[in-house]
Amino acid sequence: MSEGTLEGPRIKARIAMPGGDWYRPGADGFGRPDVRVQFITDDDAVILLHYTGLVQMNDAFTKSAKAGNATRFEDHYMRMAMCFDVGEPKYAWLNQHLFVAEGRLTGKDQIEYHVYRVT
């Protein structure tokens, strides 16, 4: 993962440097990503994001991934469990919650996630 942003009501950040992105396709038709990436906020706080998840490699996903096309969230199961690590007190709320995300393809080697804080 070399490009990306985090954007929401309380955060705006961009990827600081390429991160580690491992993907293990399974015989059960699901891929299992394991991702670690570092972001820097617009006010220079450093945020580490680690997430794992499940990606259903059905026809919609496989065809779209090969062609570089977008999918809809409902086309396949792409869910992630996310944890943040940040030292800046302004963003301590990221350390104190779990997050889940649903994803979709948006183009060649591009993914969009909608991230939700578990309360």
LOBASE-997672 format. One record per residue: residue number from 1; chain; x, z, y of N, C-alpha, C in turn. Coordinates in Angstrom, 3 decimals, m for minus. Example, Ala and Ser with C-alpha at 12.3 -4.5 7.8 and 13.67 -1.06 7.14 Angstrom:
<dodo n="1" chain="A" n_east="13.190" n_up="7.800" n_north="m5.690" ca_east="12.300" ca_up="7.800" ca_north="m4.500" c_east="13.200" c_up="7.800" c_north="m3.300"/>
<dodo n="2" chain="A" n_east="12.850" n_up="7.080" n_north="m2.250" ca_east="13.670" ca_up="7.140" ca_north="m1.060" c_east="12.900" c_up="7.870" c_north="0.030"/>
***
This chain:
<dodo n="1" chain="A" n_east="0.848" n_up="0.000" n_north="m1.161" ca_east="0.000" ca_up="0.000" ca_north="0.000" c_east="0.897" c_up="0.000" c_north="1.227"/>
<dodo n="2" chain="A" n_east="0.775" n_up="m1.027" n_north="2.046" ca_east="1.676" ca_up="m1.140" ca_north="3.192" c_east="0.952" c_up="m1.196" c_north="4.532"/>
<dodo n="3" chain="A" n_east="m0.349" n_up="m1.447" n_north="4.536" ca_east="m1.111" ca_up="m1.484" ca_north="5.779" c_east="m2.430" c_up="m0.777" c_north="5.560"/>
<dodo n="4" chain="A" n_east="m2.917" n_up="m0.124" n_north="6.601" ca_east="m4.212" ca_up="0.517" ca_north="6.501" c_east="m4.427" c_up="1.499" c_north="7.628"/>
<dodo n="5" chain="A" n_east="m5.684" n_up="1.910" n_north="7.778" ca_east="m6.049" ca_up="2.859" ca_north="8.817" c_east="m7.009" c_up="3.903" c_north="8.256"/>
<dodo n="6" chain="A" n_east="m7.043" n_up="5.046" n_north="8.921" ca_east="m8.061" ca_up="6.076" ca_north="8.719" c_east="m8.801" c_up="6.183" c_north="10.037"/>
<dodo n="7" chain="A" n_east="m10.102" n_up="5.999" n_north="10.005" ca_east="m10.868" ca_up="6.082" ca_north="11.243" c_east="m12.157" c_up="6.834" c_north="11.000"/>
<dodo n="8" chain="A" n_east="m12.437" n_up="7.781" n_north="11.872" ca_east="m13.658" ca_up="8.560" ca_north="11.805" c_east="m13.838" c_up="9.333" c_north="13.092"/>
<dodo n="9" chain="A" n_east="m14.898" n_up="10.153" n_north="13.163" ca_east="m15.184" ca_up="10.894" ca_north="14.395" c_east="m14.052" c_up="11.822" c_north="14.840"/>
<dodo n="10" chain="A" n_east="m13.264" n_up="12.353" n_north="13.881" ca_east="m12.212" ca_up="13.315" ca_north="14.239" c_east="m10.805" c_up="12.837" c_north="13.930"/>
<dodo n="11" chain="A" n_east="m10.669" n_up="11.572" n_north="13.546" ca_east="m9.333" ca_up="11.110" ca_north="13.158" c_east="m9.177" c_up="9.610" c_north="13.406"/>
<dodo n="12" chain="A" n_east="m7.986" n_up="9.266" n_north="13.841" ca_east="m7.595" ca_up="7.857" ca_north="13.944" c_east="m6.118" c_up="7.809" c_north="13.578"/>
<dodo n="13" chain="A" n_east="m5.802" n_up="7.099" n_north="12.495" ca_east="m4.423" ca_up="7.069" ca_north="12.009" c_east="m4.135" c_up="5.723" c_north="11.361"/>
<dodo n="14" chain="A" n_east="m2.845" n_up="5.431" n_north="11.222" ca_east="m2.402" ca_up="4.197" ca_north="10.565" c_east="m1.319" c_up="4.560" c_north="9.552"/>
<dodo n="15" chain="A" n_east="m1.134" n_up="3.707" n_north="8.575" ca_east="m0.092" ca_up="3.943" ca_north="7.581" c_east="1.269" c_up="3.929" c_north="8.274"/>
<dodo n="16" chain="A" n_east="2.064" n_up="4.953" n_north="7.998" ca_east="3.371" ca_up="5.103" ca_north="8.643" c_east="4.448" c_up="4.265" c_north="7.966"/>
<dodo n="17" chain="A" n_east="4.352" n_up="4.142" n_north="6.638" ca_east="5.334" ca_up="3.386" ca_north="5.863" c_east="4.689" c_up="3.035" c_north="4.535"/>
<dodo n="18" chain="A" n_east="5.202" n_up="2.044" n_north="3.830" ca_east="4.615" ca_up="1.720" ca_north="2.521" c_east="4.606" c_up="2.938" c_north="1.602"/>
<dodo n="19" chain="A" n_east="3.519" n_up="3.086" n_north="0.877" ca_east="3.373" ca_up="4.213" ca_north="m0.039" c_east="3.478" c_up="3.769" c_north="m1.484"/>
<dodo n="20" chain="A" n_east="3.266" n_up="4.719" n_north="m2.380" ca_east="3.280" ca_up="4.430" ca_north="m3.813" c_east="1.872" c_up="4.138" c_north="m4.292"/>
<dodo n="21" chain="A" n_east="1.718" n_up="3.065" n_north="m5.038" ca_east="0.396" ca_up="2.619" ca_north="m5.484" c_east="0.515" c_up="2.160" c_north="m6.929"/>
<dodo n="22" chain="A" n_east="0.078" n_up="3.003" n_north="m7.857" ca_east="0.137" ca_up="2.669" ca_north="m9.278" c_east="m1.268" c_up="2.393" c_north="m9.774"/>
<dodo n="23" chain="A" n_east="m1.404" n_up="1.425" n_north="m10.646" ca_east="m2.717" ca_up="1.048" ca_north="m11.176" c_east="m2.578" c_up="0.821" c_north="m12.672"/>
<dodo n="24" chain="A" n_east="m3.317" n_up="1.604" n_north="m13.446" ca_east="m3.258" ca_up="1.484" ca_north="m14.902" c_east="m4.574" c_up="0.921" c_north="m15.419"/>
<dodo n="25" chain="A" n_east="m4.606" n_up="m0.348" n_north="m15.834" ca_east="m5.830" ca_up="m0.882" ca_north="m16.434" c_east="m6.029" c_up="m0.293" c_north="m17.823"/>
<dodo n="26" chain="A" n_east="m7.264" n_up="0.091" n_north="m18.133" ca_east="m7.559" ca_up="0.699" ca_north="m19.423" c_east="m8.316" c_up="m0.239" c_north="m20.344"/>
<dodo n="27" chain="A" n_east="m8.211" n_up="0.002" n_north="m21.632" ca_east="m8.926" ca_up="m0.793" ca_north="m22.631" c_east="m10.435" c_up="m0.597" c_north="m22.522"/>
<dodo n="28" chain="A" n_east="m10.872" n_up="0.444" n_north="m21.801" ca_east="m12.300" ca_up="0.722" ca_north="m21.647" c_east="m12.942" c_up="m0.051" c_north="m20.498"/>
<dodo n="29" chain="A" n_east="m12.189" n_up="m0.943" n_north="m19.846" ca_east="m12.739" ca_up="m1.738" ca_north="m18.752" c_east="m12.624" c_up="m1.073" c_north="m17.386"/>
<dodo n="30" chain="A" n_east="m11.919" n_up="0.051" n_north="m17.326" ca_east="m11.722" ca_up="0.740" ca_north="m16.051" c_east="m10.241" c_up="0.820" c_north="m15.719"/>
<dodo n="31" chain="A" n_east="m9.924" n_up="0.572" n_north="m14.452" ca_east="m8.579" ca_up="0.778" ca_north="m13.950" c_east="m8.489" c_up="2.156" c_north="m13.326"/>
<dodo n="32" chain="A" n_east="m7.307" n_up="2.727" n_north="m13.373" ca_east="m7.086" ca_up="4.070" ca_north="m12.849" c_east="m5.954" c_up="4.061" c_north="m11.817"/>
<dodo n="33" chain="A" n_east="m6.315" n_up="3.981" n_north="m10.530" ca_east="m5.295" ca_up="4.013" ca_north="m9.486" c_east="m4.767" c_up="5.424" c_north="m9.251"/>
<dodo n="34" chain="A" n_east="m3.528" n_up="5.494" n_north="m8.842" ca_east="m2.872" ca_up="6.740" ca_north="m8.442" c_east="m2.051" c_up="6.382" c_north="m7.208"/>
<dodo n="35" chain="A" n_east="m2.492" n_up="6.846" n_north="m6.049" ca_east="m1.933" ca_up="6.377" ca_north="m4.780" c_east="m1.453" c_up="7.559" c_north="m3.942"/>
<dodo n="36" chain="A" n_east="m0.293" n_up="7.375" n_north="m3.320" ca_east="0.247" ca_up="8.334" ca_north="m2.353" c_east="0.714" c_up="7.537" c_north="m1.138"/>
<dodo n="37" chain="A" n_east="0.236" n_up="7.946" n_north="0.021" ca_east="0.568" ca_up="7.207" ca_north="1.235" c_east="0.609" c_up="8.169" c_north="2.425"/>
<dodo n="38" chain="A" n_east="1.468" n_up="7.852" n_north="3.380" ca_east="1.651" ca_up="8.685" ca_north="4.567" c_east="1.068" c_up="7.973" c_north="5.783"/>
<dodo n="39" chain="A" n_east="0.274" n_up="8.718" n_north="6.546" ca_east="m0.317" ca_up="8.197" ca_north="7.778" c_east="0.260" c_up="8.945" c_north="8.968"/>
<dodo n="40" chain="A" n_east="0.178" n_up="8.300" n_north="10.133" ca_east="0.502" ca_up="8.968" ca_north="11.385" c_east="m0.692" c_up="8.770" c_north="12.312"/>
<dodo n="41" chain="A" n_east="m1.141" n_up="9.866" n_north="12.918" ca_east="m2.320" ca_up="9.810" ca_north="13.771" c_east="m1.958" c_up="9.272" c_north="15.153"/>
<dodo n="42" chain="A" n_east="m2.990" n_up="8.986" n_north="15.936" ca_east="m2.750" ca_up="8.488" ca_north="17.289" c_east="m2.115" c_up="9.553" c_north="18.187"/>
<dodo n="43" chain="A" n_east="m2.124" n_up="10.825" n_north="17.738" ca_east="m1.423" ca_up="11.881" ca_north="18.480" c_east="m0.189" c_up="12.382" c_north="17.714"/>
<dodo n="44" chain="A" n_east="0.340" n_up="11.541" n_north="16.828" ca_east="1.622" ca_up="11.730" ca_north="16.134" c_east="1.657" c_up="12.819" c_north="15.063"/>
<dodo n="45" chain="A" n_east="0.528" n_up="13.200" n_north="14.510" ca_east="0.522" ca_up="14.114" ca_north="13.363" c_east="0.752" c_up="13.294" c_north="12.093"/>
<dodo n="46" chain="A" n_east="1.490" n_up="13.872" n_north="11.153" ca_east="1.775" ca_up="13.206" ca_north="9.881" c_east="0.797" c_up="13.725" c_north="8.829"/>
<dodo n="47" chain="A" n_east="0.187" n_up="12.805" n_north="8.105" ca_east="m0.805" ca_up="13.145" ca_north="7.082" c_east="m0.413" c_up="12.467" c_north="5.780"/>
<dodo n="48" chain="A" n_east="m0.358" n_up="13.248" n_north="4.717" ca_east="m0.109" ca_up="12.700" ca_north="3.388" c_east="m1.440" c_up="12.628" c_north="2.649"/>
<dodo n="49" chain="A" n_east="m1.740" n_up="11.478" n_north="2.080" ca_east="m2.958" ca_up="11.271" ca_north="1.297" c_east="m2.573" c_up="10.956" c_north="m0.140"/>
<dodo n="50" chain="A" n_east="m3.211" n_up="11.652" n_north="m1.078" ca_east="m3.047" ca_up="11.363" ca_north="m2.503" c_east="m4.436" c_up="11.162" c_north="m3.076"/>
<dodo n="51" chain="A" n_east="m4.620" n_up="10.051" n_north="m3.799" ca_east="m5.910" ca_up="9.876" ca_north="m4.455" c_east="m5.764" c_up="9.199" c_north="m5.801"/>
<dodo n="52" chain="A" n_east="m6.702" n_up="9.545" n_north="m6.664" ca_east="m6.843" ca_up="8.928" ca_north="m7.976" c_east="m8.295" c_up="8.521" c_north="m8.122"/>
<dodo n="53" chain="A" n_east="m8.577" n_up="7.686" n_north="m9.107" ca_east="m9.963" ca_up="7.281" ca_north="m9.261" c_east="m10.209" c_up="6.374" c_north="m10.442"/>
<dodo n="54" chain="A" n_east="m11.381" n_up="5.755" n_north="m10.389" ca_east="m11.823" ca_up="4.822" ca_north="m11.422" c_east="m12.319" c_up="3.544" c_north="m10.769"/>
<dodo n="55" chain="A" n_east="m11.897" n_up="2.409" n_north="m11.317" ca_east="m12.344" ca_up="1.102" ca_north="m10.842" c_east="m12.886" c_up="0.327" c_north="m12.031"/>
<dodo n="56" chain="A" n_east="m14.172" n_up="m0.007" n_north="m11.971" ca_east="m14.794" ca_up="m0.795" ca_north="m13.029" c_east="m14.343" c_up="m2.248" c_north="m12.886"/>
<dodo n="57" chain="A" n_east="m13.647" n_up="m2.738" n_north="m13.895" ca_east="m13.119" ca_up="m4.110" ca_north="m13.850" c_east="m14.125" c_up="m5.066" c_north="m14.495"/>
<dodo n="58" chain="A" n_east="m15.342" n_up="m5.118" n_north="m13.912" ca_east="m16.373" ca_up="m6.016" ca_north="m14.430" c_east="m16.146" c_up="m7.431" c_north="m13.900"/>
<dodo n="59" chain="A" n_east="m17.046" n_up="m8.349" n_north="m14.228" ca_east="m16.880" ca_up="m9.742" ca_north="m13.802" c_east="m16.819" c_up="m9.878" c_north="m12.286"/>
<dodo n="60" chain="A" n_east="m17.689" n_up="m9.161" n_north="m11.573" ca_east="m17.705" ca_up="m9.262" ca_north="m10.110" c_east="m16.357" c_up="m8.853" c_north="m9.520"/>
<dodo n="61" chain="A" n_east="m15.802" n_up="m7.758" n_north="m10.026" ca_east="m14.515" ca_up="m7.280" ca_north="m9.523" c_east="m13.394" c_up="m8.250" c_north="m9.886"/>
<dodo n="62" chain="A" n_east="m13.325" n_up="m8.630" n_north="m11.159" ca_east="m12.227" ca_up="m9.470" ca_north="m11.641" c_east="m12.211" c_up="m10.833" c_north="m10.951"/>
<dodo n="63" chain="A" n_east="m13.368" n_up="m11.480" n_north="m10.860" ca_east="m13.438" ca_up="m12.802" ca_north="m10.215" c_east="m13.087" c_up="m12.710" c_north="m8.735"/>
<dodo n="64" chain="A" n_east="m13.614" n_up="m11.706" n_north="m8.059" ca_east="m13.339" ca_up="m11.553" ca_north="m6.626" c_east="m11.876" c_up="m11.220" c_north="m6.367"/>
<dodo n="65" chain="A" n_east="m11.295" n_up="m10.358" n_north="m7.194" ca_east="m9.886" ca_up="m9.995" ca_north="m7.024" c_east="m8.986" c_up="m11.217" c_north="m7.205"/>
<dodo n="66" chain="A" n_east="m9.262" n_up="m12.017" n_north="m8.229" ca_east="m8.436" ca_up="m13.214" ca_north="m8.476" c_east="m8.564" c_up="m14.237" c_north="m7.361"/>
<dodo n="67" chain="A" n_east="m9.779" n_up="m14.385" n_north="m6.805" ca_east="m10.020" ca_up="m15.395" ca_north="m5.770" c_east="m9.730" c_up="m14.888" c_north="m4.361"/>
<dodo n="68" chain="A" n_east="m9.496" n_up="m13.586" n_north="m4.222" ca_east="m9.268" ca_up="m13.020" ca_north="m2.897" c_east="m10.546" c_up="m12.884" c_north="m2.092"/>
<dodo n="69" chain="A" n_east="m11.675" n_up="m12.732" n_north="m2.783" ca_east="m12.976" ca_up="m12.622" ca_north="m2.120" c_east="m13.413" c_up="m11.170" c_north="m1.985"/>
<dodo n="70" chain="A" n_east="m14.391" n_up="m10.964" n_north="m1.135" ca_east="m14.954" ca_up="m9.633" ca_north="m0.926" c_east="m16.030" c_up="m9.337" c_north="m1.966"/>
<dodo n="71" chain="A" n_east="m16.243" n_up="m8.044" n_north="m2.204" ca_east="m17.357" ca_up="m7.579" ca_north="m3.022" c_east="m18.201" c_up="m6.632" c_north="m2.174"/>
<dodo n="72" chain="A" n_east="m19.372" n_up="m6.296" n_north="m2.708" ca_east="m20.214" ca_up="m5.278" ca_north="m2.085" c_east="m19.980" c_up="m3.965" c_north="m2.829"/>
<dodo n="73" chain="A" n_east="m20.292" n_up="m2.869" n_north="m2.196" ca_east="m20.094" ca_up="m1.569" ca_north="m2.841" c_east="m20.855" c_up="m1.479" c_north="m4.158"/>
<dodo n="74" chain="A" n_east="m22.020" n_up="m2.094" n_north="m4.225" ca_east="m22.844" ca_up="m2.011" ca_north="m5.435" c_east="m22.438" c_up="m2.998" c_north="m6.529"/>
<dodo n="75" chain="A" n_east="m21.470" n_up="m3.865" n_north="m6.280" ca_east="m21.058" ca_up="m4.859" ca_north="m7.282" c_east="m20.291" c_up="m4.249" c_north="m8.451"/>
<dodo n="76" chain="A" n_east="m19.640" n_up="m3.135" n_north="m8.224" ca_east="m18.831" ca_up="m2.504" ca_north="m9.266" c_east="m18.604" c_up="m1.046" c_north="m8.893"/>
<dodo n="77" chain="A" n_east="m18.188" n_up="m0.272" n_north="m9.856" ca_east="m17.918" ca_up="1.148" ca_north="m9.649" c_east="m16.465" c_up="1.300" c_north="m9.219"/>
<dodo n="78" chain="A" n_east="m16.255" n_up="1.726" n_north="m7.985" ca_east="m14.916" ca_up="2.004" ca_north="m7.464" c_east="m15.010" c_up="3.326" c_north="m6.709"/>
<dodo n="79" chain="A" n_east="m14.596" n_up="4.408" n_north="m7.361" ca_east="m14.717" ca_up="5.738" ca_north="m6.775" c_east="m13.373" c_up="6.456" c_north="m6.833"/>
<dodo n="80" chain="A" n_east="m13.082" n_up="7.207" n_north="m5.781" ca_east="m11.810" ca_up="7.901" ca_north="m5.669" c_east="m12.026" c_up="9.373" c_north="m5.336"/>
<dodo n="81" chain="A" n_east="m11.096" n_up="10.212" n_north="m5.783" ca_east="m11.020" ca_up="11.621" ca_north="m5.392" c_east="m9.769" c_up="11.761" c_north="m4.535"/>
<dodo n="82" chain="A" n_east="m9.949" n_up="12.235" n_north="m3.306" ca_east="m8.860" ca_up="12.247" ca_north="m2.333" c_east="m8.512" c_up="13.656" c_north="m1.886"/>
<dodo n="83" chain="A" n_east="m7.205" n_up="13.901" n_north="m1.716" ca_east="m6.694" ca_up="15.157" ca_north="m1.162" c_east="m5.699" c_up="14.823" c_north="m0.055"/>
<dodo n="84" chain="A" n_east="m5.792" n_up="15.572" n_north="1.028" ca_east="m4.890" ca_up="15.393" ca_north="2.158" c_east="m3.959" c_up="16.591" c_north="2.271"/>
<dodo n="85" chain="A" n_east="m2.797" n_up="16.363" n_north="2.856" ca_east="m1.841" ca_up="17.430" ca_north="3.148" c_east="m1.316" c_up="17.184" c_north="4.556"/>
<dodo n="86" chain="A" n_east="m1.583" n_up="18.124" n_north="5.452" ca_east="m1.178" ca_up="17.965" ca_north="6.845" c_east="m0.790" c_up="19.329" c_north="7.414"/>
<dodo n="87" chain="A" n_east="0.241" n_up="19.362" n_north="8.246" ca_east="0.705" ca_up="20.604" ca_north="8.844" c_east="0.129" c_up="20.871" c_north="10.227"/>
<dodo n="88" chain="A" n_east="m0.336" n_up="19.870" n_north="10.897" ca_east="m0.860" ca_up="20.005" ca_north="12.259" c_east="m2.184" c_up="20.781" c_north="12.242"/>
<dodo n="89" chain="A" n_east="m2.270" n_up="21.908" n_north="12.967" ca_east="m3.492" ca_up="22.722" ca_north="12.956" c_east="m4.769" c_up="21.953" c_north="13.322"/>
<dodo n="90" chain="A" n_east="m4.657" n_up="20.983" n_north="14.190" ca_east="m5.834" ca_up="20.199" ca_north="14.596" c_east="m6.497" c_up="19.522" c_north="13.399"/>
<dodo n="91" chain="A" n_east="m5.707" n_up="19.202" n_north="12.389" ca_east="m6.226" ca_up="18.489" ca_north="11.218" c_east="m6.277" c_up="19.373" c_north="9.973"/>
<dodo n="92" chain="A" n_east="m6.240" n_up="20.696" n_north="10.160" ca_east="m6.275" ca_up="21.624" ca_north="9.022" c_east="m7.521" c_up="21.433" c_north="8.165"/>
<dodo n="93" chain="A" n_east="m8.607" n_up="20.977" n_north="8.756" ca_east="m9.846" ca_up="20.738" ca_north="8.005" c_east="m9.621" c_up="19.754" c_north="6.864"/>
<dodo n="94" chain="A" n_east="m8.648" n_up="18.868" n_north="6.986" ca_east="m8.343" ca_up="17.938" ca_north="5.890" c_east="m7.781" c_up="18.679" c_north="4.683"/>
<dodo n="95" chain="A" n_east="m7.000" n_up="19.729" n_north="4.918" ca_east="m6.429" ca_up="20.535" ca_north="3.832" c_east="m7.474" c_up="21.404" c_north="3.151"/>
<dodo n="96" chain="A" n_east="m8.562" n_up="21.675" n_north="3.839" ca_east="m9.527" ca_up="22.677" ca_north="3.396" c_east="m10.778" c_up="22.093" c_north="2.753"/>
<dodo n="97" chain="A" n_east="m10.772" n_up="20.813" n_north="2.469" ca_east="m11.920" ca_up="20.162" ca_north="1.842" c_east="m11.450" c_up="19.144" c_north="0.808"/>
<dodo n="98" chain="A" n_east="m12.334" n_up="18.843" n_north="m0.098" ca_east="m12.131" ca_up="17.726" ca_north="m1.019" c_east="m12.893" c_up="16.535" c_north="m0.471"/>
<dodo n="99" chain="A" n_east="m12.422" n_up="15.348" n_north="m0.804" ca_east="m13.048" ca_up="14.129" ca_north="m0.321" c_east="m13.260" c_up="13.178" c_north="m1.490"/>
<dodo n="100" chain="A" n_east="m14.338" n_up="12.424" n_north="m1.423" ca_east="m14.601" ca_up="11.372" ca_north="m2.396" c_east="m14.818" c_up="10.080" c_north="m1.620"/>
<dodo n="101" chain="A" n_east="m14.586" n_up="8.968" n_north="m2.287" ca_east="m14.721" ca_up="7.679" ca_north="m1.613" c_east="m15.310" c_up="6.650" c_north="m2.557"/>
<dodo n="102" chain="A" n_east="m16.040" n_up="5.706" n_north="m1.968" ca_east="m16.477" ca_up="4.528" ca_north="m2.704" c_east="m15.770" c_up="3.339" c_north="m2.079"/>
<dodo n="103" chain="A" n_east="m15.387" n_up="2.382" n_north="m2.915" ca_east="m14.606" ca_up="1.270" ca_north="m2.404" c_east="m15.175" c_up="m0.079" c_north="m2.761"/>
<dodo n="104" chain="A" n_east="m14.675" n_up="m1.073" n_north="m2.050" ca_east="m15.016" ca_up="m2.470" ca_north="m2.327" c_east="m13.846" c_up="m3.341" c_north="m1.895"/>
<dodo n="105" chain="A" n_east="m13.766" n_up="m4.506" n_north="m2.472" ca_east="m12.759" ca_up="m5.483" ca_north="m2.058" c_east="m13.228" c_up="m6.140" c_north="m0.769"/>
<dodo n="106" chain="A" n_east="m12.293" n_up="m6.403" n_north="0.142" ca_east="m12.645" ca_up="m7.082" ca_north="1.390" c_east="m11.876" c_up="m8.382" c_north="1.580"/>
<dodo n="107" chain="A" n_east="m11.042" n_up="m8.729" n_north="0.640" ca_east="m10.241" ca_up="m9.942" ca_north="0.714" c_east="m9.048" c_up="m9.812" c_north="m0.202"/>
<dodo n="108" chain="A" n_east="m8.137" n_up="m10.743" n_north="m0.097" ca_east="m6.965" ca_up="m10.732" ca_north="m0.966" c_east="m6.142" c_up="m9.468" c_north="m0.735"/>
<dodo n="109" chain="A" n_east="m6.000" n_up="m8.663" n_north="m1.783" ca_east="m5.216" ca_up="m7.423" ca_north="m1.738" c_east="m5.695" c_up="m6.453" c_north="m0.657"/>
<dodo n="110" chain="A" n_east="m6.996" n_up="m6.468" n_north="m0.355" ca_east="m7.548" ca_up="m5.579" ca_north="0.667" c_east="m8.734" c_up="m4.808" c_north="0.099"/>
<dodo n="111" chain="A" n_east="m8.776" n_up="m3.521" n_north="0.415" ca_east="m9.862" ca_up="m2.651" ca_north="m0.037" c_east="m10.359" c_up="m1.835" c_north="1.146"/>
<dodo n="112" chain="A" n_east="m11.667" n_up="m1.669" n_north="1.207" ca_east="m12.289" ca_up="m0.785" ca_north="2.191" c_east="m12.892" c_up="0.394" c_north="1.440"/>
<dodo n="113" chain="A" n_east="m12.639" n_up="1.597" n_north="1.945" ca_east="m13.234" ca_up="2.804" ca_north="1.373" c_east="m14.138" c_up="3.463" c_north="2.406"/>
<dodo n="114" chain="A" n_east="m15.280" n_up="3.931" n_north="1.951" ca_east="m16.088" ca_up="4.861" ca_north="2.734" c_east="m15.779" c_up="6.231" c_north="2.155"/>
<dodo n="115" chain="A" n_east="m15.259" n_up="7.114" n_north="2.986" ca_east="m14.780" ca_up="8.422" ca_north="2.532" c_east="m15.765" c_up="9.499" c_north="2.992"/>
<dodo n="116" chain="A" n_east="m16.069" n_up="10.419" n_north="2.068" ca_east="m17.032" ca_up="11.486" ca_north="2.337" c_east="m16.394" c_up="12.843" c_north="2.054"/>
<dodo n="117" chain="A" n_east="m16.625" n_up="13.783" n_north="2.952" ca_east="m16.154" ca_up="15.153" ca_north="2.769" c_east="m17.169" c_up="15.894" c_north="1.910"/>
<dodo n="118" chain="A" n_east="m16.691" n_up="16.542" n_north="0.859" ca_east="m17.566" ca_up="17.316" ca_north="m0.010" c_east="m17.788" c_up="18.678" c_north="0.635"/>
<dodo n="119" chain="A" n_east="m19.046" n_up="19.031" n_north="0.845" ca_east="m19.362" ca_up="20.315" ca_north="1.487" c_east="m19.997" c_up="21.267" c_north="0.497"/>
***
